[in-house]
């Protein structure tokens, strides 16, 4: 399968980009080729000034079953594993560093690095029959890299329980713990995502880009530095044409007319 076919790309008139993992026969496992294809697709979204929102979806019955264990076991060398996990980490960080919000569309299972993928997206909507796990420990491999994302989404004890037991949690449990934002019946999943995406796509791109970057920056720093960074970011945002128009529209009691 060519790298182009491993990730399908679709963009609508609003600038909503949908990337679909397309390895359904392997539960969309993250082979080296899949990671490379996904990285290339994400880099393309980052370069696209018309992109407004990214939906990360998957073909078939599963969202993502994590790394391709058969591929990993075929070449058991530490240098290869170091390279693979570095490649995966770079792709995960690219999701967070994109200037547009990223929404995961989750069906079936999301396990190990697949669960990590959900956690690294800014938002997630899951089918009510979806299940989540960081199950590497069942194979003698603690899901260390997924733990980075999971521990930044879930309360610590809940995250560690998942990591230490390898047990699955249901979509309603994932919602209660904060791993996903919405849970919908399978036949309403796309409509639920469309409603959420529509609300985001209607907002000014610059404000969302600046706000997303600040949101993650401030989480990794102390509160005093976070407030200083946030104050500077808001001051810069206020000078953007969209914010100036939005505030004036509020004063004028009219809908805003966002600059192109």
Backbone bond lengths (Angstrom), bond angles and torsions (degrees), N, CA, C in turn:
res aa  C-N    CA-C-N  psi(-1)  N-CA   C-N-CA  omega(-1)  CA-C   N-CA-C  phi
1 X - - - 1.467 - - 1.518 109.85 -
2 X 1.338 116.99 133.33 1.448 120.22 -179.15 1.516 110.16 -72.91
3 X 1.356 115.64 157.95 1.464 119.31 -179.45 1.516 111.03 -63.00
4 X 1.356 116.61 -31.37 1.464 119.21 -179.91 1.536 110.79 -63.98
5 X 1.341 116.81 -36.16 1.454 120.20 -176.84 1.520 112.73 -77.64
6 X 1.317 118.23 -17.12 1.455 121.05 -178.15 1.524 112.32 -71.54
7 X 1.313 117.61 -27.02 1.464 122.75 176.56 1.521 107.86 -133.36
8 X 1.308 116.55 119.10 1.461 121.91 179.63 1.524 109.22 -93.43
9 X 1.317 116.74 140.68 1.465 122.10 -177.36 1.518 110.57 -121.37
10 X 1.316 115.52 132.79 1.465 121.38 177.15 1.526 108.12 -140.02
11 X 1.325 116.82 136.87 1.468 121.69 179.30 1.517 109.43 -129.89
12 X 1.344 116.73 131.98 1.456 118.79 179.11 1.524 110.93 -96.79
13 X 1.313 115.60 -179.21 1.466 120.74 -174.42 1.518 112.99 -65.55
14 X 1.346 117.86 -21.99 1.464 121.39 -180.00 1.521 112.61 -83.21
15 X 1.329 117.33 -9.46 1.449 120.42 -174.50 1.516 113.01 91.00
16 X 1.341 117.05 16.04 1.463 121.23 175.07 1.524 107.82 -83.28
17 X 1.325 115.70 115.69 1.461 121.79 -178.72 1.529 108.70 -98.25
18 X 1.328 116.81 132.67 1.463 121.57 174.46 1.516 108.59 -115.62
19 X 1.332 116.07 119.67 1.462 121.97 173.02 1.524 107.32 -104.57
20 X 1.307 116.66 126.20 1.466 121.40 -177.19 1.522 110.32 -116.07
21 X 1.327 115.99 117.37 1.460 120.36 173.14 1.521 107.59 -63.22
22 X 1.331 117.10 128.99 1.455 119.58 -168.60 1.529 111.67 -127.90
23 X 1.313 113.75 58.58 1.460 120.47 174.77 1.533 108.00 -131.81
24 X 1.327 116.52 55.32 1.481 119.66 -170.13 1.517 113.79 -61.78
25 X 1.334 117.27 -31.52 1.457 119.55 -178.48 1.528 112.01 -66.91
26 X 1.337 117.10 -19.26 1.470 122.38 178.13 1.523 110.68 -113.32
27 X 1.336 116.79 23.64 1.470 122.07 -178.60 1.528 111.42 53.54
28 X 1.345 114.96 32.85 1.470 122.09 177.29 1.536 112.74 56.72
29 X 1.333 115.54 36.43 1.466 120.43 177.63 1.523 109.83 -61.32
30 X 1.331 115.06 145.48 1.466 121.55 -175.00 1.525 110.86 -86.45
31 X 1.325 115.46 79.00 1.456 120.81 171.73 1.525 108.75 -68.85
32 X 1.332 116.30 168.91 1.466 119.18 176.75 1.524 110.46 -59.22
33 X 1.338 116.57 -40.03 1.462 119.58 179.51 1.529 111.46 -65.86
34 X 1.333 116.80 -38.93 1.462 120.25 177.75 1.523 110.93 -64.78
35 X 1.334 116.61 -43.61 1.465 119.95 177.66 1.519 110.99 -60.50
36 X 1.328 116.47 -41.65 1.466 120.66 179.51 1.523 110.99 -64.24
37 X 1.338 116.14 -43.78 1.464 120.20 179.97 1.525 111.59 -65.51
38 X 1.326 116.23 -41.00 1.463 120.03 179.83 1.519 110.67 -67.95
39 X 1.327 117.63 -39.87 1.464 120.90 176.68 1.523 110.74 -59.86
40 X 1.323 116.60 -44.92 1.463 120.59 179.81 1.522 111.05 -62.72
41 X 1.338 116.50 -41.06 1.464 120.07 179.81 1.527 111.11 -66.25
42 X 1.329 117.15 -41.49 1.468 120.72 178.62 1.529 111.10 -66.04
43 X 1.317 116.48 -40.15 1.463 119.71 177.01 1.526 110.35 -61.17
44 X 1.332 116.04 -35.65 1.467 119.68 176.70 1.510 112.24 -64.91
45 X 1.326 116.87 -41.16 1.474 120.75 177.11 1.531 109.76 -63.36
46 X 1.323 116.93 -41.25 1.466 120.58 -179.59 1.524 111.97 -61.55
47 X 1.324 116.68 -31.67 1.472 120.77 -178.84 1.522 112.91 -85.61
48 X 1.323 118.01 -11.21 1.465 121.74 -173.27 1.527 110.81 -88.51
49 X 1.334 118.56 108.47 1.466 120.34 -178.40 1.526 113.35 -69.88
50 X 1.330 117.31 -12.90 1.462 120.86 -179.90 1.526 112.28 -91.01
51 X 1.319 118.04 -12.08 1.465 120.77 -178.78 1.517 110.25 -67.15
52 X 1.326 117.29 136.31 1.459 121.96 -178.04 1.527 112.58 -117.84
53 X 1.323 116.58 -39.29 1.466 123.34 -179.85 1.522 107.32 -146.25
54 X 1.336 116.42 145.97 1.455 120.97 174.83 1.525 109.26 -116.00
55 X 1.325 116.84 128.72 1.455 122.73 171.55 1.525 107.39 -105.56
56 X 1.328 116.10 123.29 1.461 121.13 177.68 1.525 107.97 -101.09
57 X 1.315 116.42 111.62 1.459 122.68 -175.07 1.528 109.62 -119.61
58 X 1.324 115.99 -179.05 1.455 121.05 -179.19 1.514 109.99 -150.54
59 X 1.320 116.03 142.68 1.458 121.72 179.10 1.526 110.50 -84.36
60 X 1.324 115.63 150.69 1.459 119.82 173.66 1.513 113.89 89.26
61 X 1.330 115.16 -159.00 1.469 121.27 -171.80 1.517 113.59 -85.42
62 X 1.328 117.96 -12.64 1.464 120.77 -175.19 1.522 110.72 -129.20
63 X 1.315 115.56 149.56 1.464 120.01 173.94 1.530 109.28 -73.13
64 X 1.327 116.97 -60.95 1.466 120.26 179.28 1.520 109.44 -167.49
65 X 1.327 115.66 129.11 1.465 120.98 -178.16 1.526 112.70 -93.63
66 X 1.330 117.24 13.87 1.458 119.25 177.64 1.512 111.98 92.22
67 X 1.325 116.07 -157.14 1.459 120.61 -179.54 1.528 111.02 -67.39
68 X 1.321 115.10 156.46 1.456 121.73 177.44 1.527 108.67 -80.20
69 X 1.325 116.96 98.64 1.461 121.07 -173.43 1.525 112.56 -67.11
70 X 1.337 117.29 -33.08 1.464 119.53 177.56 1.522 110.58 -63.74
71 X 1.310 116.52 -42.80 1.460 121.05 178.00 1.525 110.53 -64.44
72 X 1.321 116.65 -42.18 1.464 120.59 -179.98 1.525 111.67 -64.22
73 X 1.336 115.73 -40.63 1.470 119.48 -176.12 1.526 111.68 -74.10
74 X 1.338 116.95 -20.80 1.468 120.28 -178.15 1.520 112.74 -70.56
75 X 1.329 117.15 -20.52 1.473 120.79 -178.73 1.530 108.66 -139.12
76 X 1.337 116.89 72.63 1.472 120.27 -174.74 1.524 113.37 -76.25
77 X 1.323 115.46 75.33 1.463 121.22 178.82 1.521 108.70 -126.57
78 X 1.322 117.60 136.27 1.461 119.87 -176.87 1.515 111.92 -59.94
79 X 1.334 117.13 -37.08 1.470 119.76 -179.89 1.523 110.67 -61.14
80 X 1.334 116.57 -38.95 1.451 119.81 178.12 1.519 110.83 -66.56
81 X 1.333 117.14 -42.92 1.458 120.63 179.70 1.526 111.40 -64.52
82 X 1.327 116.54 -41.11 1.472 119.97 176.85 1.524 110.09 -58.86
83 X 1.330 116.52 -44.66 1.462 120.87 -179.18 1.529 110.96 -64.87
84 X 1.341 116.32 -43.47 1.460 120.84 -178.35 1.525 111.97 -62.67
85 X 1.338 116.64 -47.63 1.466 119.36 -177.24 1.523 111.86 -70.75
86 X 1.337 117.11 -30.19 1.466 119.96 174.45 1.529 110.35 -67.55
87 X 1.338 115.82 -41.25 1.463 121.36 177.22 1.523 110.70 -61.06
88 X 1.326 115.95 -43.92 1.464 120.67 179.59 1.527 110.69 -66.00
89 X 1.324 117.25 -43.30 1.460 121.01 179.34 1.516 112.25 -60.52
90 X 1.326 116.08 -40.02 1.470 120.01 178.46 1.524 110.40 -62.49
91 X 1.343 116.49 -43.14 1.458 119.73 179.58 1.523 111.04 -64.20
92 X 1.335 117.16 -42.43 1.459 121.29 179.63 1.531 111.07 -61.49
93 X 1.325 116.35 -43.40 1.466 120.20 179.34 1.527 111.41 -67.00
94 X 1.324 117.27 -32.29 1.465 120.44 177.10 1.520 110.84 -60.39
95 X 1.334 116.97 -39.43 1.464 120.44 176.86 1.522 110.86 -56.11
96 X 1.331 115.46 -46.62 1.460 120.33 -177.66 1.522 112.05 -70.51
97 X 1.320 116.98 -29.82 1.463 120.90 -176.52 1.520 114.12 -89.78
98 X 1.329 117.65 -3.83 1.461 119.36 176.48 1.526 109.99 -61.26
99 X 1.325 117.86 145.83 1.472 120.02 -179.78 1.514 113.87 -79.51
100 X 1.328 117.34 5.18 1.473 121.01 179.15 1.526 109.26 -123.87
101 X 1.334 117.81 150.58 1.459 120.21 175.10 1.530 111.57 -63.29
102 X 1.329 115.50 143.78 1.470 121.85 -179.16 1.528 108.48 -116.95
103 X 1.330 116.16 127.37 1.460 122.36 -179.98 1.523 108.60 -114.89
104 X 1.331 117.25 123.19 1.467 121.02 175.22 1.520 109.35 -84.37
105 X 1.327 115.78 134.79 1.475 122.69 174.58 1.523 106.35 -107.41
106 X 1.318 117.15 106.74 1.467 120.78 -168.10 1.527 111.85 -111.84
107 X 1.329 115.01 125.44 1.454 121.62 171.94 1.526 108.32 -132.27
108 X 1.320 116.75 156.53 1.463 119.46 178.17 1.518 111.59 66.70
109 X 1.327 115.76 -136.21 1.461 120.07 -178.01 1.527 111.72 -101.02
110 X 1.321 114.51 149.22 1.466 122.57 170.05 1.523 105.01 -133.27
111 X 1.318 116.62 100.76 1.456 120.49 -172.91 1.515 111.81 -120.54
112 X 1.360 115.42 149.58 1.471 123.10 176.81 1.530 109.91 51.72
113 X 1.334 118.74 -120.20 1.462 120.32 -179.69 1.523 112.00 -64.85
114 X 1.338 117.76 -19.01 1.465 120.36 173.60 1.511 111.69 -71.17
115 X 1.334 116.39 -37.41 1.465 121.07 174.00 1.530 109.50 -68.43
116 X 1.319 116.07 -38.59 1.467 121.52 175.41 1.528 110.43 -58.66
117 X 1.325 116.01 -40.84 1.463 121.13 -179.99 1.528 110.48 -60.83
118 X 1.331 116.87 -43.15 1.469 120.53 177.09 1.523 110.05 -62.13
119 X 1.329 116.52 -44.66 1.462 120.83 -177.40 1.524 112.20 -65.26
120 X 1.327 117.93 -29.42 1.463 120.45 -178.58 1.521 112.58 -81.70
121 X 1.341 117.36 -16.07 1.464 119.06 174.98 1.530 108.89 -73.33
122 X 1.321 116.69 151.14 1.464 120.83 -177.81 1.526 111.47 -67.19
123 X 1.316 116.36 -34.51 1.456 123.25 -178.00 1.524 108.35 -140.65
124 X 1.311 116.86 158.98 1.460 119.96 178.56 1.515 110.03 -148.94
125 X 1.328 115.46 137.89 1.455 122.54 174.38 1.521 106.92 -123.34
126 X 1.323 116.64 127.22 1.459 121.26 -174.56 1.517 111.85 -117.24
127 X 1.310 114.82 145.55 1.452 120.47 168.70 1.523 108.47 -66.93
128 X 1.328 116.18 148.19 1.466 119.73 -176.70 1.524 112.93 -63.88
129 X 1.331 117.54 -17.93 1.463 120.17 178.20 1.528 112.67 -98.42
130 X 1.335 118.03 8.81 1.467 121.05 178.48 1.526 110.30 -72.32
131 X 1.334 115.18 153.48 1.459 121.10 177.79 1.528 108.81 -137.14
132 X 1.326 115.02 148.87 1.462 121.20 -173.95 1.532 109.85 -130.04
133 X 1.333 116.42 141.36 1.460 120.10 176.43 1.525 109.55 -159.61
134 X 1.320 115.28 151.94 1.471 122.11 167.02 1.528 104.59 -115.90
135 X 1.311 115.09 83.99 1.462 122.15 -162.28 1.513 114.76 -99.84
136 X 1.321 117.71 11.98 1.454 119.66 -179.62 1.512 113.77 -57.15
137 X 1.336 116.98 -32.04 1.460 120.65 -178.10 1.536 111.35 -60.41
138 X 1.325 117.42 -25.81 1.462 120.64 176.83 1.521 111.92 -66.65
139 X 1.338 116.35 -19.12 1.457 122.00 178.79 1.528 111.32 -106.33
140 X 1.342 116.12 9.50 1.450 120.18 -178.63 1.513 114.13 85.60
141 X 1.347 116.71 11.16 1.467 121.37 -177.35 1.518 109.23 -123.83
142 X 1.321 117.74 104.73 1.465 121.90 177.35 1.527 108.39 -63.41
143 X 1.320 117.41 132.63 1.471 121.84 -177.21 1.531 110.47 -76.75
144 X 1.311 116.03 72.17 1.462 121.34 -173.72 1.524 112.55 -65.59
145 X 1.333 117.43 -48.42 1.465 117.92 -179.08 1.534 111.59 -68.57
146 X 1.335 120.70 -41.76 1.463 118.85 172.79 1.529 113.25 -59.75
147 X 1.330 117.26 -28.07 1.468 119.61 -179.00 1.521 111.86 -62.96
148 X 1.323 117.35 -28.47 1.471 120.45 -179.82 1.525 109.91 -62.86
149 X 1.324 115.96 -46.93 1.464 119.83 179.43 1.518 111.85 -73.80
150 X 1.336 116.20 -43.15 1.462 120.26 -176.27 1.525 111.59 -61.56
151 X 1.332 116.65 -41.88 1.465 120.74 -177.50 1.526 112.16 -71.12
152 X 1.332 117.20 -13.30 1.456 121.16 175.98 1.524 112.06 -96.33
153 X 1.327 116.85 0.82 1.461 122.33 176.93 1.513 112.28 -113.52
154 X 1.320 117.54 -41.18 1.462 123.58 -173.47 1.522 111.16 -104.64
155 X 1.329 117.62 157.94 1.463 119.43 168.22 1.531 109.36 -56.57
156 X 1.331 116.31 148.78 1.470 120.42 -172.10 1.522 113.45 -56.13
157 X 1.318 116.67 -46.78 1.461 119.19 -176.00 1.527 111.30 -67.36
158 X 1.307 116.90 -36.37 1.465 119.90 177.62 1.524 110.38 -66.79
159 X 1.336 116.58 -42.62 1.464 120.37 178.68 1.519 110.74 -62.85
160 X 1.329 116.51 -44.35 1.458 118.80 -176.92 1.528 111.13 -68.93
161 X 1.319 117.12 -34.75 1.462 118.77 176.53 1.520 110.85 -61.31
162 X 1.317 117.67 -43.94 1.460 120.54 177.03 1.524 111.06 -60.61
163 X 1.327 116.27 -42.81 1.464 121.09 -177.73 1.522 112.41 -69.16
164 X 1.330 116.66 -36.80 1.463 120.85 -174.70 1.531 112.83 -83.68
165 X 1.337 116.95 -25.96 1.466 119.73 -178.85 1.521 112.96 -100.22
166 X 1.338 116.94 -28.78 1.454 120.11 -173.85 1.512 113.51 74.80
167 X 1.339 117.09 7.29 1.461 120.80 -176.26 1.530 112.08 -71.78
168 X 1.326 115.22 150.56 1.461 121.38 174.39 1.527 110.01 -78.05
169 X 1.326 115.64 149.50 1.451 121.45 166.38 1.520 107.51 -119.15
170 X 1.323 115.96 150.90 1.460 121.72 -179.07 1.525 110.57 -80.80
171 X 1.325 115.78 169.80 1.463 120.33 175.93 1.531 111.69 -60.51
172 X 1.348 119.70 -44.54 1.470 118.53 176.78 1.535 112.50 -61.74
173 X 1.339 117.96 -36.12 1.466 119.87 176.00 1.522 110.51 -66.41
174 X 1.321 116.59 -40.89 1.468 120.62 178.65 1.525 110.78 -61.96
175 X 1.331 116.53 -36.90 1.463 121.06 176.74 1.520 110.52 -65.71
176 X 1.322 116.76 -45.91 1.463 120.83 -178.79 1.521 111.87 -63.81
177 X 1.325 117.48 -32.82 1.465 121.86 -177.76 1.527 113.01 -87.22
178 X 1.329 117.54 -11.40 1.458 120.26 177.01 1.511 115.35 95.93
179 X 1.331 117.86 10.30 1.466 119.91 178.61 1.519 111.32 -76.53
180 X 1.341 116.93 -30.64 1.465 121.19 177.09 1.522 109.17 -128.27
181 X 1.349 114.92 160.06 1.466 121.40 -178.12 1.521 113.99 -95.69
182 X 1.321 116.19 -30.69 1.458 121.91 -177.30 1.525 108.34 -141.61
183 X 1.339 115.53 150.20 1.459 122.31 169.70 1.524 106.66 -127.36
184 X 1.324 115.43 132.52 1.461 119.66 -177.08 1.521 110.20 -134.39
185 X 1.335 117.85 151.37 1.463 119.58 171.52 1.526 109.41 -56.88
186 X 1.333 117.80 149.88 1.471 119.61 -176.78 1.522 114.23 -51.25
187 X 1.330 117.41 -39.56 1.464 119.70 -177.88 1.524 113.08 -79.00
188 X 1.332 117.22 -3.93 1.464 120.32 177.37 1.527 112.13 -115.56
189 X 1.332 116.44 6.31 1.473 120.25 -175.40 1.523 111.46 -61.74
190 X 1.326 117.13 -49.00 1.461 119.56 -176.75 1.524 111.84 -66.96
191 X 1.329 117.40 -37.53 1.464 119.88 178.63 1.520 111.13 -66.35
192 X 1.333 117.00 -37.10 1.460 120.87 178.78 1.521 110.42 -65.85
193 X 1.329 115.92 -42.48 1.465 120.15 177.82 1.526 110.42 -65.89
194 X 1.321 116.94 -42.18 1.465 120.30 -179.56 1.525 111.49 -60.20
195 X 1.329 117.12 -39.19 1.462 120.24 179.26 1.526 110.81 -65.42
196 X 1.331 116.88 -43.82 1.461 120.87 179.50 1.518 111.09 -66.02
197 X 1.324 116.33 -46.28 1.465 121.40 -179.38 1.522 110.66 -62.94
198 X 1.319 116.40 -39.20 1.462 119.60 179.76 1.518 112.55 -61.37
199 X 1.325 116.16 -39.27 1.464 119.82 179.43 1.527 110.78 -66.61
200 X 1.328 116.78 -37.35 1.466 120.24 -179.46 1.518 111.12 -74.01
201 X 1.333 116.58 -43.30 1.466 120.75 -177.21 1.519 112.24 -63.27
202 X 1.331 116.94 -21.22 1.466 120.65 179.79 1.524 112.60 -78.72
203 X 1.327 117.05 -8.87 1.472 120.97 -177.84 1.532 110.57 -91.21
204 X 1.337 117.73 156.74 1.468 120.14 -178.88 1.536 111.89 -63.10
205 X 1.313 115.82 133.62 1.462 121.78 -176.70 1.526 111.71 -62.30
206 X 1.336 116.59 -41.78 1.471 120.17 -176.85 1.522 110.83 -63.09
207 X 1.327 116.92 -43.97 1.461 120.34 -179.37 1.525 111.02 -61.94
208 X 1.335 116.78 -42.63 1.453 120.24 179.80 1.529 111.57 -67.05
209 X 1.336 116.35 -39.05 1.468 119.76 -179.89 1.521 111.14 -65.09
210 X 1.327 116.46 -46.53 1.459 120.19 179.24 1.524 111.02 -65.76
211 X 1.326 115.52 -42.12 1.458 119.92 -178.29 1.513 112.87 -66.79
212 X 1.332 117.41 -41.09 1.465 120.45 178.79 1.523 110.87 -62.91
213 X 1.317 116.77 -45.51 1.471 120.14 -179.79 1.527 110.62 -60.43
214 X 1.322 116.61 -44.72 1.469 120.68 179.42 1.530 111.23 -66.02
215 X 1.322 116.80 -40.48 1.471 121.55 -178.11 1.524 111.08 -53.46
216 X 1.326 116.31 -48.15 1.465 119.28 -178.12 1.523 112.28 -78.50
217 X 1.325 117.87 -33.54 1.468 120.23 177.44 1.513 111.40 -60.52
218 X 1.329 116.08 -47.46 1.468 119.52 -173.74 1.525 112.03 -70.85
219 X 1.347 116.88 -25.20 1.462 118.95 178.23 1.527 112.68 -65.30
220 X 1.332 116.13 -25.62 1.461 120.68 -175.19 1.522 112.52 -99.44
221 X 1.326 117.49 15.31 1.466 119.33 -178.47 1.527 109.79 -134.25
222 X 1.332 116.77 172.80 1.453 121.15 177.26 1.517 111.90 -70.74
223 X 1.332 116.49 162.65 1.461 120.23 -172.21 1.533 112.54 -66.05
224 X 1.332 118.17 -36.57 1.466 119.42 -179.65 1.521 110.77 -65.46
225 X 1.329 116.04 -46.54 1.464 120.15 177.96 1.528 110.50 -65.09
226 X 1.334 116.64 -35.18 1.461 120.55 179.31 1.526 111.05 -63.22
227 X 1.325 116.92 -43.68 1.465 119.88 178.45 1.522 111.63 -64.95
228 X 1.330 117.32 -39.52 1.469 120.39 178.93 1.522 110.43 -63.38
229 X 1.314 115.91 -44.94 1.461 120.77 179.34 1.526 110.23 -64.40
230 X 1.334 116.63 -43.10 1.462 120.94 -179.07 1.527 111.63 -64.19
231 X 1.327 116.53 -40.11 1.467 120.55 179.33 1.525 111.19 -63.43
232 X 1.336 116.00 -43.01 1.463 120.48 178.43 1.529 110.47 -64.85
233 X 1.332 116.46 -42.67 1.456 120.39 -179.48 1.525 111.01 -63.38
234 X 1.332 117.13 -42.74 1.467 119.67 179.59 1.521 111.50 -66.19
235 X 1.325 117.19 -36.60 1.465 120.39 178.10 1.530 110.43 -63.67
236 X 1.333 115.92 -42.95 1.472 119.81 177.23 1.524 110.56 -65.26
237 X 1.319 116.46 -41.90 1.459 121.79 179.45 1.529 110.33 -61.45
238 X 1.331 117.46 -40.27 1.460 121.02 -179.23 1.519 112.42 -62.49
239 X 1.332 117.16 -24.87 1.457 120.53 179.70 1.525 112.56 -84.88
240 X 1.325 116.87 -7.37 1.457 119.89 177.99 1.529 109.70 -74.18
241 X 1.325 116.24 147.45 1.465 121.38 -176.60 1.527 112.03 -59.12
242 X 1.320 117.58 -35.16 1.466 119.93 -178.81 1.522 111.13 -65.15
243 X 1.332 116.68 -44.66 1.460 119.78 179.75 1.522 111.28 -66.53
244 X 1.319 116.73 -41.53 1.468 119.80 178.48 1.527 110.61 -60.64
245 X 1.338 116.09 -41.31 1.460 120.07 177.84 1.518 111.21 -68.66
246 X 1.328 117.37 -40.84 1.458 120.60 -178.90 1.522 112.56 -62.51
247 X 1.328 116.05 -43.37 1.465 120.70 179.61 1.534 110.12 -67.01
248 X 1.334 116.04 -42.54 1.466 119.09 179.76 1.519 110.89 -64.39
249 X 1.340 116.51 -37.81 1.466 120.10 178.16 1.524 110.83 -64.04
250 X 1.332 116.52 -38.42 1.469 120.23 177.31 1.528 109.90 -63.38
251 X 1.331 116.48 -44.12 1.467 121.10 179.15 1.531 110.51 -62.79
252 X 1.348 115.44 -40.31 1.460 120.86 -178.06 1.528 113.23 -81.26
253 X 1.358 115.84 -4.68 1.469 121.15 -178.59 1.528 112.01 57.35
254 X 1.341 114.98 50.87 1.465 121.97 178.65 1.528 109.22 -141.31
255 X 1.333 117.50 162.25 1.467 118.81 176.86 1.535 110.25 -68.49
256 X 1.326 117.51 146.21 1.465 119.30 179.73 1.524 111.32 -74.34
257 X 1.310 115.86 149.50 1.467 122.08 175.13 1.536 105.71 -113.32
258 X 1.327 115.89 96.01 1.468 119.35 -173.57 1.517 111.84 -67.42
259 X 1.317 118.14 137.14 1.455 120.27 174.39 1.532 110.42 -61.86
260 X 1.302 116.46 150.75 1.478 120.49 -179.53 1.522 109.27 -67.05
